[in-house]
Amino acid sequence: MSKAQLQTIIDHKNLWGSFKKEQPININTLTTEQANDLYETIDCGLSPENLHCDGEISRTQAMKKYRAYMGAVKELQKMGFAVPDTCYEIEA
């Protein structure tokens, strides 16, 4: 399931990147730079304000988001990418 969770984050980044004419990210050919960018995206999503949608979602919904983000983190780690020191919300 972790790979699917990571792919969901990549798909979202690719969608927004397409508006800026950025090269799409491919899960099978990730570079360290791309992995670090994904970690930063996940780290931002794990901030309390973002995780809980400024209090607009239930604790259950926030925990579901948390588990999805952490699944993606586990997949990146399994692929050999370490969590950058600049990420504060990710529990490595």
C-alpha positions as CSV (number, residue, x, y, z in Angstrom):
1,M,0.0,0.0,0.0
2,S,2.9,2.4,0.6
3,K,3.8,2.5,-3.0
4,A,0.2,3.5,-3.9
5,Q,0.3,6.2,-1.2
6,L,3.6,7.6,-2.6
7,Q,2.2,7.4,-6.2
8,T,-0.8,9.5,-5.1
9,I,1.5,12.3,-3.8
10,I,3.6,12.1,-7.0
11,D,0.4,12.3,-9.1
12,H,-0.7,15.4,-7.2
13,K,2.7,17.0,-7.7
14,N,2.7,16.1,-11.4
15,L,-0.7,17.7,-11.8
16,W,0.4,21.0,-10.3
17,G,3.8,20.8,-12.0
18,S,2.1,20.4,-15.4
19,F,0.7,24.0,-15.1
20,K,4.3,25.2,-14.7
21,K,5.7,23.0,-17.5
22,E,7.8,21.0,-15.0
23,Q,9.1,17.6,-15.9
24,P,6.8,14.9,-14.4
25,I,8.2,12.7,-11.6
26,N,8.3,9.0,-12.2
27,I,8.2,6.7,-9.2
28,N,10.5,4.2,-10.9
29,T,13.3,6.7,-11.7
30,L,13.3,9.0,-8.6
31,T,16.4,11.1,-8.1
32,T,17.6,12.2,-4.6
33,E,16.5,15.7,-5.5
34,Q,13.0,14.5,-6.4
35,A,12.8,12.4,-3.2
36,N,13.9,15.3,-1.1
37,D,11.2,17.5,-2.8
38,L,8.6,14.8,-2.0
39,Y,9.8,14.6,1.6
40,E,9.3,18.4,1.8
41,T,5.8,18.1,0.4
42,I,5.0,15.4,2.9
43,D,6.6,17.4,5.8
44,C,4.4,20.4,4.9
45,G,1.3,18.2,4.7
46,L,2.1,16.9,8.2
47,S,2.0,20.3,9.8
48,P,-0.9,20.4,12.3
49,E,-2.7,23.1,10.3
50,N,-2.5,21.2,7.1
51,L,-3.0,17.8,8.5
52,H,-6.3,18.9,10.2
53,C,-7.3,21.3,7.4
54,D,-7.4,24.1,10.0
55,G,-9.8,22.2,12.1
56,E,-12.3,21.5,9.3
57,I,-11.9,17.7,9.4
58,S,-12.4,15.1,12.1
59,R,-9.6,13.4,14.0
60,T,-10.4,10.2,12.1
61,Q,-9.9,11.9,8.8
62,A,-6.7,13.6,10.0
63,M,-5.3,10.2,11.1
64,K,-6.2,8.7,7.7
65,K,-4.2,11.5,6.0
66,Y,-1.3,10.9,8.5
67,R,-1.2,7.2,7.8
68,A,-1.1,7.9,4.0
69,Y,1.7,10.4,4.4
70,M,3.7,8.0,6.6
71,G,3.1,5.2,4.2
72,A,4.7,7.3,1.5
73,V,7.6,8.1,3.8
74,K,8.2,4.4,4.4
75,E,8.2,3.7,0.7
76,L,10.8,6.4,0.1
77,Q,12.9,5.0,2.9
78,K,12.5,1.5,1.4
79,M,13.7,2.9,-1.9
80,G,16.9,4.1,-0.1
81,F,16.1,7.8,0.3
82,A,16.9,9.2,3.8
83,V,14.7,11.9,5.4
84,P,16.4,15.3,5.0
85,D,17.4,17.2,8.1
86,T,15.2,20.0,6.9
87,C,12.0,18.0,7.6
88,Y,10.7,18.5,11.1
89,E,7.3,16.9,11.1
90,I,8.4,13.5,9.8
91,E,9.2,11.0,12.5
92,A,12.1,9.1,10.9
